[in-house]
Amino acid sequence: MALSKGAAEAAEIVRNYDGPKIRVMEVCGTHTHEIFRLGIRQMLPESIELISGPGCPVCVTPVGYIDEAVMLALEKGVKIFTFGDLIRVPGTKKSLADAHSEGAEVQIVYSPMDALDYAKAHPEEEVCFLSVGFETTTPGSVIALRNAISEKVENFSLLTANKIMEPAYLALKGSADAFLYPGHVSTMTGMEVYRKIAKEWQISGVVTGFTTSEIVTALATVVRRVEEVRAGERESFAENCYPSVVTEEGSPAARKLVDKYMEPCDTEWRGLGIIPGSGMKLRDEFSKYDARVRFQLPKVQGKASPACRCGEVLRGLIRPMDCKIYGNACTPEHPVGACMVSSEGACSAYYKYGDTL
Ligand code: SF4
């Protein structure tokens, strides 16, 4: 592929880097997939190591959440609406797909508004949307909730597992020399959050998009800045290599909307445990739309398969093929862990694009 002059120079910087090893964590699952798909891994020298991180919302959703959704569907008679990937993620005993094959009502949608529309058309049924995701997808759930309230839809609820990335960076501090920050999430948060964590916690990273030019430019920026850090010329860095899309302030309007209906809470991330202040739950005044409250769900402690090492994959401690059941007992057709299910998961990316890297 033809690169612009600037991107070609960036590619040379990356290709020719032969200093001490630089570890770069792709926070976003889409970056992991695009880096594979575009053949960028093949151009990297051994001294630049890419490791996959926790930025796939389906992958970091804990087993207990799947168990709650299965309970709603099978025991409480609630019709579940969800994004597609979540349906095949194994719970402690069964997935939502298993529940569906046992007669539970589970439907894939592309937007929470589809679930709300169904609820409006079927007032005799209880409808729950599985509200999973980071800063990018949370506003969609909140808009559906806002409309449900204003249109007095009484049979609609959310099962929340929404997450915010900032506390996760602190939990992952030290995992890499720099993060490749997620492009989509950054459109919401803006650069301010990265400047803050660089200053307060000395966490470094670069925001980038998804083309070859954008990714190699970001990697060349990481190389230059890490060299400056190692030379004692700076303590940390936060760079925007996606300025056509990501601004300093992000989307204050979307953040304000989310803040009106949700508040931060401690929440569990698969593989990372409970990270204080990293979740979003409905504010108390909207609790009748909270499926956990509405259907009095008990506290659930989910248990992943003991063979699954998704937790270590999500923290960048091992590569997918270091898991003993990768590619044999665990495949995209028969996933044992969430990282093999999701189209953004690290295990599915390695499986699809080649495990020899
Ligand atoms: Fe989990 Fe499967 Fe990945 Fe192993 S290969 S870590 S079981 S998703």
Residues whose N, C-alpha, C, O or C-beta is under 5 A from the ligand:
A	BS01	SF4	A307 C308 R309 C310 V313 P320 C323 I325 Y326 C330 V336 G337 A338 C339 M340 C347
